[in-house]
Amino acid sequence: MNPVAELRAFVRAALVDPVPRDHTESDAAFRRRRLVAVVTLLLGAGILAYALRIEPGDPTFYVATFALAAVWAVGAFASGPLHLGRAHRRAGQGESRAVVQSLALGAMLLVLFLAGSVVVAQVPFLRDPVQELLDHARFGSLGVVAVITVVNGVAEELYFRGALYAGVGRRHAVAVTTVVYALVTAASGIPLLVLAAALVGLVVGLQRRVTGGILGPVVTHLTWSLGMLFLLPPVLDRLS
């Protein structure tokens, strides 16, 4: 078995070659989806900017983040039909749900970011804002923060790789949703969070293009985000 060839085949199957599907909708439905997506984006960006500026330990943070998830999810479902999508099978014949590939992609992103934390830990300008964000887990309830991470991760993918992606149209959907996702995250004022949004957004956007649905992006997003929640704090503490 050639590891390089295996990796190349995995990348093509997971991020390059689309699975055939037909998600055609009428012009009226497409315009409605776009309108709902824009309104949802404006509301969500405002709530996110507010939530990420709440002091660690303040119960208001939990209310604000659950409200944010509700906005993303309601807007996504109100925009029109959402699809789970299908992935290429390892054997190369037929399709399956995008679970195993997504777990692998999420794990790869997690390893990449944890490796990058070695550099981040040495640069106060980059480290301190991340530490302040992680303080919500340190000074609040880690269990509640984990639930918030899951709920918001699913809701974000329902909206950004579901409603917004479908509203943009196929030609530029990956680029537009990635840029918008990063710009919305910029409201947090945390440079590394914006970089993370851009990189993760690109990967799950490519997944959405390949699979035609939101299941793959959801699994990848949750694998990465939960891993970061539990593993990044001790890594930064040890390296700082």
N, C-alpha and C positions, 0 to 999 in steps of 0.2 A: 504494500500500500504506500503510495506516494503522498506524504503529508501536504505538500504544496498543491498538488493536483486536487486533493480532497478539499482543501480550503478554498481553492478557486471554484470548484464545483458547488460548494456550499454557498459562497457569495453570489454566484450566478442564480442559484435556485431561490435564495432568500431575498435578494435585493436587486436583481437585474431583469430576469425573464418573467414577464407577467403571466398569470394564469388566465386562460380565456374566460370571459363572462360577458353578460349583457345587462347593464344597469341603465338602459335608456329611459329617460323621462321627458315629459312634454315641456315646451318652452315656458308655459305658465308655471309649472311646478318648479322649474329651474329658477325662474325669477323670484318666486316666493321663497325658495331655499336661500337665495342670496340675501334677500331682505332680512329674513329671520337671523341669518348668520351675522350680519352687520350689527343689528341691534344687540344680539347676545354678546358680541365682541366688545362693544362699548361698555355694557354693564359689567361684564367679567373683568375687564382691564381695570375699571375703577375699584371694584371690590378687592382685587388682588393687591393693588397698590396700597390700599388701606390695611389689609390683613397683615402684610409683611412688615408693616411699621408699628405693629402693636408690641408692647413690651413683653418679653418672655415671662411666663407665669400668669399673665392676665387671661382670665376665662373668656374674655371677648374674642381672643384669637380663635378659639374653637368654634364659636358662633359664626364668625366671619368666614372661616375656611369652609365650613359646611354650607353656608349661604353661597359661597363661590361655586362649590361643586354642584349645587342645585341649579344655579344659573347656567353653567355649561351643559348639564344633562338635559334640563328642560328645553333649552334652546336647540340642542342637538336633535331631540326627538320631535320637537315642533317643526323643524326644518323639512322633514320628509323621511322616507325610508332609510334605514341604516342596515348595512350588511356585515355579517361576520367574516366572510371571505374564505378562500381556500388557498392552500399552499401545495407546492410540488412535493411529491413523495420522494424519499431517499433513493428508492429504486429507479426513479425516473419515469414511472408509469402511473397515471392517475393523479388525483389530488386528495389532500386530507386537511383537517383543520390546522391552522398555523400555531401550534403549541410548542413542539420540540425545537423547531428552528428559532422561535422567539425566545425561549428560555436560553438557548445558546447565545443569541445576540445580546440579550440583557446581561448575561454573565460576562461576555467580552467587553461590553461598555463599562461594567462595574470594575473589572480588572484595570482597564485603561484609566479610569478616573482615580482609583485608589493609587495607582502608580504615579499619576500626576500630583497627588496630594503630597508626595515627597518634596516636590518643589514648592507647592503652596505653603506648606508648613514653615518654610524659611522666609517667606515674604509677608510681613505684617499687613501691607496694603491689601493683599489677596486673602490672607488667613482670617483676619479679624471679622470682616463681614460674614464669612461663612460660619465662624464660631458663634456669632450673635444669632444667626438663623438656627443653628443647632441647639442653642440655649432653650428653645421652646420644648425640646425633648428632655434636656437636662433638668430644667426647673419646673416643668409641667409633668403631665402624665405620659410616659413613653408609650403606653398602650393606646391611649387616645390619639397621640400623634401618629402612631402607626396606622390606626383606623383612618385618620384624616388623610394620610399619605395614599392609602389604597383608594378611598372614595374619590379624592381629587384626581388621582392618576387615571382612574377609569373615566371620570367625567371629562377630563381634558382630552382624552383620546376620542371619546364620543363626539366632542365638538370639533377639535382641530383636525383629526384624521377622519372624522365622519362628516358632520355638517359642512364645515368650512372647506374641506378638501373637495367634496362633491359640488359645492357652490362655485368654486374657482373654475372648474373644468379641467380636463385631463392634461392639456399641454403644459401648463405652468403650475400645476397644483402642488408638486413637491417643493418647488422653490418658494412659492407664495406662502404656503402654510408654515414652512420652516422660518421664513423671515418674520412673519406675523407672530409666531409663537415666541421667537426671541425678543421681538419688540415689546410684546405684552409683558414678558418676564423682566424686561429692563425697568419696569415700574418699581421693581424691588430695590433697585439701587445697588445690587450685588453683582459685580462684574463676572465672577465665576459662574454664577447662576445663569447669567445670560449666555455665556459660552456653552454651558451644559445644555441649555434649551436649544441652542443652535445645532449642536452635534447630535443630541438625542432626537431632536425634531427631524433632522435630515434622515437618520436611520429609520425611524418609524414611518416617515413620509415615503421612503423607498419601499418599505414593507407594504404600506397601503397601496402603492401603485402596483406591486407584484400580486398581492393577495386579493385586492378588490374589497377589503373589509377592515373592520376595526379590531378583530380579535388578536391578530398578530401584534399590532402596535400596543394594545393594552397589556399583553403578557410581557413584552419587552420592557415597557415603561415600568411596570410594577416590579419586575425582577431587578432592574437597575435602581429604582428609587428606594425600595425597601432595603436593598443591600447597602446603599449609601447611608440610610438612616441608622442602621445598626453597626456598620463597620467603619464609617468615616470618623466619628468622634474619637474612638480609641486610637485610631491611626494618627490623627492630628495631635492628640494629647501626647502620644509617645514621641512624635517627631519634633514637637515644638520645644 
